[in-house]
């Protein structure tokens, strides 16, 4: 399962959990209101001596007492929301059965129809099936063993019609679950898509701000991103769209920390002094600090922080070596170096594609992960295509003038 699917499942789980929490509270609240109204309703009828109700107030008082105990338990004890859901639904079943015995009229079996309807509101198929079956079995036992015969004798047809209606309601309630799940997934997809769009916009804003400081590196982030994606595509760890999208975003923001570097150092036409180079080296740590402050971009931090580390441990900012360097940073190190070699800088001219590939291959085992050697050789044709596409002088000039 790729990371994007995992994130969507996590978001869906949180959404359902929050929905269940709210629904549990609302159902208990409705039960409380209904029971209090029923008690008040029947007390008024008795006080007025009006024969409009045959309900047993004692049964209603028992339901109220049980509800109070359940609410108190929820308040003073911390339990999983899933267990709370079961407690709420069991209470609903208890109330339905109690009302059957305490309502005093022959149509009281219809209260059982509430069980599949209420259960379906949770949008959980297994939950719905389980409690619908529980309600059906309870109704079957009760209606056949203790039929209420206030005005007429219930026969087999009455019983079978009641059970048939229950099954019909349960079926439609199950269809409601499918609709709820569709809405859940639609909402999750909307949130994820919106988040991805927002992150793309944030990343693009970072890139524009960064490259505005140094026209010599204009387009560098985009090219590094393309090289990194091409290289990652040859690795087993990056055989899904989400991982490739992550490495693309890392490539775009890997130098974001250079926003904090003085322009006179970034654009200096002579070799940097040790002090100036030490300042330049802070950009990876500064970039990582910026990235981790943006919700949704934290997964890019390792690539930004460690892309100047070397396989032999002589890189910066931490001196990590070997497999201790995150894989995304090892990929970025190759892509970043290749583009730097083939690009013009204030202090030197660009070198050819073949010269760059030779230098990259010579650095395998010292600068670069030897585990990437096969992928580096395999990606050479794709690097060549990206190099040719992005080193069209007229095209680069048009991009620069559009930017300015």
C-alpha positions in Angstrom: 0.0 0.0 0.0 1.5 3.3 -1.0 1.8 6.3 1.3 -1.0 8.3 -0.4 -3.5 5.4 0.2 -2.3 5.2 3.8 -2.8 9.0 4.3 -6.3 8.8 2.8 -7.2 5.8 5.0 -5.9 7.7 8.0 -8.0 10.7 7.1 -11.0 8.6 6.5 -10.5 6.9 9.9 -10.3 10.2 11.7 -13.4 11.5 9.8 -15.4 8.4 10.8 -14.2 8.5 14.4 -15.2 12.1 14.7 -18.6 11.4 13.1 -19.2 8.4 15.4 -18.3 10.5 18.5 -20.8 13.2 17.5 -23.5 10.6 16.5 -23.1 8.7 19.8 -23.8 12.0 21.7 -26.7 12.9 19.5 -28.4 9.5 19.8 -28.1 9.5 23.6 -29.5 13.1 23.6 -32.5 12.1 21.5 -33.2 9.1 23.7 -33.1 11.4 26.8 -35.5 13.9 25.2 -37.8 11.1 23.9 -38.0 9.3 27.3 -38.5 12.6 29.3 -41.3 13.6 26.8 -42.9 10.2 27.1 -42.9 10.3 30.9 -44.3 13.9 31.0 -46.9 13.0 28.3 -48.2 10.1 30.2 -48.2 11.8 33.6 -50.3 14.7 32.1 -52.8 12.2 30.6 -53.1 10.5 34.0 -53.4 13.7 35.9 -56.2 14.9 33.5 -57.7 11.4 33.6 -57.7 11.2 29.8 -57.5 7.7 28.2 -55.0 8.6 25.5 -52.1 6.4 26.6 -51.6 2.9 28.0 -47.9 3.2 28.5 -46.3 1.8 31.6 -44.5 4.7 33.3 -42.4 2.3 35.4 -40.8 1.0 32.2 -40.1 4.5 31.0 -38.5 5.3 34.4 -36.3 2.2 34.1 -35.2 3.4 30.7 -34.4 6.8 32.1 -32.4 5.3 35.0 -30.4 3.1 32.6 -29.7 6.1 30.3 -28.5 8.1 33.3 -26.1 5.3 34.3 -24.7 5.0 30.8 -24.2 8.7 30.5 -22.4 8.8 33.9 -20.2 5.9 32.8 -19.3 7.8 29.6 -18.5 11.0 31.6 -16.3 9.5 34.4 -14.6 6.7 32.4 -12.5 6.9 29.3 -13.4 4.2 26.8 -12.7 3.6 23.1 -15.2 5.3 20.8 -15.8 1.9 19.1 -16.9 0.4 22.5 -19.0 3.5 23.2 -20.8 3.0 19.9 -21.6 -0.6 21.0 -22.8 0.6 24.3 -25.1 3.2 22.7 -26.6 0.7 20.2 -27.1 -1.9 23.0 -29.0 0.8 24.9 -31.1 1.5 21.9 -32.0 -2.3 21.6 -32.8 -2.3 25.4 -35.1 0.7 25.0 -36.9 -0.8 22.0 -37.5 -4.1 23.8 -38.6 -2.2 26.9 -41.1 0.0 24.9 -42.5 -3.2 23.4 -43.5 -4.4 26.8 -44.3 -1.0 28.3 -46.2 0.8 25.5 -49.4 -1.1 25.8 -50.5 -1.1 22.2 -50.4 -3.8 19.5 -48.3 -1.9 17.0 -45.4 -1.6 19.5 -43.4 -4.1 17.5 -42.7 -1.3 15.0 -40.2 0.2 17.5 -37.9 -2.6 16.4 -37.7 -0.8 13.0 -35.6 1.8 14.7 -32.7 -0.6 15.2 -31.5 -1.0 11.6 -32.3 2.7 10.9 -30.2 4.0 13.8 -27.4 1.5 13.2 -27.2 2.5 9.5 -26.4 6.1 10.5 -22.9 4.9 11.5 -22.0 3.9 8.0 -20.4 0.6 9.1 -21.6 -2.4 7.2 -20.6 -5.1 9.8 -22.1 -3.0 12.6 -25.3 -2.7 10.6 -25.6 -6.4 9.8 -24.8 -7.4 13.4 -27.4 -5.2 15.1 -30.0 -5.7 12.3 -29.8 -9.4 12.9 -29.9 -8.9 16.7 -33.1 -6.8 16.2 -34.6 -9.3 13.8 -34.0 -12.3 16.2 -35.3 -10.3 19.2 -38.4 -9.2 17.3 -39.1 -12.8 16.1 -38.8 -14.3 19.6 -40.8 -11.5 21.3 -43.6 -11.2 18.8 -44.2 -14.9 18.6 -43.8 -15.6 22.4 -45.4 -12.5 23.9 -47.8 -11.0 21.3 -49.7 -7.9 22.5 -53.4 -8.6 21.9 -55.2 -5.6 23.3 -57.8 -5.3 20.6 -57.3 -8.4 18.4 -55.5 -11.7 18.3 -52.3 -11.6 16.2 -52.2 -14.4 13.7 -49.4 -15.8 11.6 -50.0 -13.3 8.8 -49.6 -10.4 11.2 -46.4 -11.8 12.5 -44.9 -12.6 9.0 -45.9 -9.1 7.7 -44.2 -7.5 10.7 -41.0 -9.5 10.1 -41.1 -8.8 6.4 -41.4 -5.1 7.0 -38.5 -5.3 9.3 -36.4 -6.9 6.6 -37.4 -4.3 4.1 -36.4 -1.4 6.4 -33.1 -3.2 7.2 -32.3 -3.5 3.5 -33.0 0.1 2.8 -30.9 1.0 5.9 -28.0 -1.0 4.4 -28.3 1.0 1.2 -28.1 4.2 3.3 -24.7 2.9 4.6 -23.4 2.7 1.0 -24.5 6.3 0.4 -22.7 7.4 3.6 -19.5 5.7 2.6 -19.6 7.3 -0.8 -20.0 10.7 0.9 -17.1 9.8 3.3 -14.8 8.9 0.4 -15.8 12.0 -1.6 -15.1 14.3 1.3 -11.7 12.6 2.0 -10.7 12.9 -1.7 -11.8 16.5 -1.8 -9.6 17.3 1.3 -6.6 15.4 0.0 -6.8 17.0 -3.5 -7.2 20.4 -2.0 -4.2 19.8 0.3 -2.1 18.6 -2.6 -3.0 21.7 -4.7 -2.2 24.0 -1.8 1.2 22.4 -1.2 2.0 22.7 -4.9 1.2 26.4 -4.7 3.3 26.8 -1.6 6.2 25.0 -3.2 6.0 27.1 -6.3 6.0 30.2 -4.2 9.1 29.1 -2.5 10.8 28.4 -5.8 10.0 31.8 -7.2 11.2 33.5 -4.1 14.4 31.6 -4.1 15.3 31.9 -7.8 14.5 35.6 -7.8 17.7 36.1 -5.7 20.0 34.5 -8.2 19.4 34.4 -12.0 22.3 32.1 -12.5 20.4 29.3 -10.8 17.1 30.1 -12.5 15.5 26.8 -13.4 17.9 24.8 -11.3 15.2 23.5 -8.9 13.0 22.4 -11.7 15.8 20.6 -13.5 17.0 18.9 -10.3 13.4 17.8 -9.7 13.2 16.2 -13.1 16.6 14.4 -12.8 15.6 13.2 -9.3 12.3 11.8 -10.5 13.9 10.1 -13.5 16.6 8.5 -11.2 14.1 7.5 -8.5 11.9 5.8 -11.2 14.6 3.1 -11.6 14.5 2.2 -7.9 12.1 -0.3 -6.3 11.3 2.1 -3.5 9.8 4.6 -5.9 7.4 2.5 -8.0 4.3 4.5 -7.1 3.0 7.9 -8.0 3.0 9.3 -4.4 6.7 8.6 -3.8 7.7 10.1 -7.1 5.6 13.1 -6.3 7.4 13.5 -3.0 10.8 13.3 -4.6 9.7 15.8 -7.2 8.7 18.3 -4.4 11.9 17.7 -2.6 13.8 18.6 -5.8 11.8 21.8 -6.1 12.5 23.0 -2.6 15.9 21.4 -1.8 17.7 24.8 -2.0 14.9 26.9 -0.3 17.3 27.8 2.5 19.3 30.0 0.1 16.6 32.6 0.6 18.5 33.5 3.8 21.9 33.6 2.1 23.2 37.1 1.2 22.9 37.8 -2.6 26.5 39.0 -2.8 27.7 35.5 -1.7 25.2 33.7 -4.0 26.3 35.7 -7.1 30.0 36.1 -6.3 32.0 35.7 -9.5 35.2 34.6 -7.7 35.8 31.6 -5.6 34.2 31.7 -2.1 36.3 32.2 1.0 36.1 29.6 3.8 33.8 31.9 5.7 31.6 32.5 2.8 31.4 28.8 2.0 30.5 28.1 5.6 27.6 30.5 5.2 26.5 28.8 2.0 26.6 25.4 3.8 23.9 26.6 6.3 21.3 26.7 3.5 20.4 23.0 3.9 19.7 23.3 7.7 17.9 26.6 7.2 15.8 25.0 4.4 14.8 22.1 6.6 13.7 24.5 9.4 11.5 26.3 7.0 10.0 23.2 5.5 9.1 21.6 8.9 7.1 24.7 9.8 4.7 24.1 6.9 2.1 21.5 7.6 2.0 19.0 4.8 5.7 19.5 3.8 7.3 17.9 6.8 7.9 14.7 4.8 10.3 16.7 2.5 12.6 17.6 5.4 15.1 14.8 5.2 15.7 15.4 1.5 16.2 19.1 2.0 18.5 18.7 5.1 20.8 15.9 3.9 21.1 16.4 0.1 24.7 17.7 0.5 25.8 14.7 2.6 28.3 12.3 1.0 28.4 8.5 1.1 31.9 8.7 2.7 30.7 11.0 5.4 32.6 14.1 4.2 29.5 16.1 3.4 27.4 18.6 5.3 25.6 19.7 7.5 25.9 16.6 9.8 28.5 14.4 8.3 26.2 11.4 8.0 27.6 8.6 5.9 26.4 5.5 4.0 22.9 4.2 4.6 22.4 6.6 7.5 21.7 9.2 4.8 18.0 9.0 3.8 17.4 7.5 0.4 15.7 10.7 -0.9 18.8 12.7 0.0 21.1 10.3 -1.8 19.0 10.6 -4.9 18.9 14.4 -4.6 22.7 14.4 -4.2 23.2 12.9 -7.7 20.5 15.1 -9.4 21.8 18.3 -7.7 25.4 17.6 -8.6 24.6 16.7 -12.2 22.7 19.9 -12.8 25.3 22.0 -11.0 28.1 20.5 -13.2 26.1 21.1 -16.5 25.1 24.7 -15.5 26.9 28.0 -15.8 27.9 29.6 -12.5 29.4 33.0 -11.8 32.8 31.5 -11.1 32.9 28.9 -14.0 31.3 27.7 -17.2 29.1 24.7 -17.6 30.5 21.4 -18.6 29.1 18.9 -21.2 26.7 16.1 -20.6 29.3 13.4 -21.1 31.8 15.2 -18.8 29.1 15.4 -16.1 28.1 11.7 -16.4 31.8 10.8 -16.1 32.2 12.9 -13.0 29.1 11.4 -11.4 30.2 7.8 -12.1 33.7 8.6 -10.7 32.0 9.8 -7.5 30.1 6.6 -6.9 31.3 5.1 -3.6 32.7 8.4 -2.3 30.2 11.1 -3.0 27.3 9.0 -4.1 25.6 5.8 -2.9 27.1 2.8 -4.7 23.6 1.2 -4.5 22.5 3.8 -7.1 25.2 2.8 -9.6 23.0 0.6 -11.7 20.1 3.1 -11.7 22.6 6.0 -12.6 23.7 4.0 -15.7 20.1 3.0 -16.6 18.9 6.6 -16.4 21.5 8.0 -18.6 19.2 8.3 -21.7 16.5 10.1 -19.6 19.1 12.5 -18.2 20.3 13.2 -21.7 16.7 14.0 -22.8 16.1 16.3 -19.8 19.5 17.9 -20.4 18.7 18.6 -24.1 15.2 19.9 -23.3 16.4 22.3 -20.6 19.5 23.6 -22.2 17.8 25.1 -25.2 19.2 28.7 -24.9 16.2 30.3 -26.6 13.8 28.5 -24.4 15.7 29.4 -21.3 15.8 33.0 -22.4 12.0 33.0 -22.8 11.5 31.5 -19.4 13.8 34.1 -17.8 12.0 37.0 -19.6 8.6 35.6 -18.6 9.8 35.4 -15.0 11.1 38.9 -15.0 
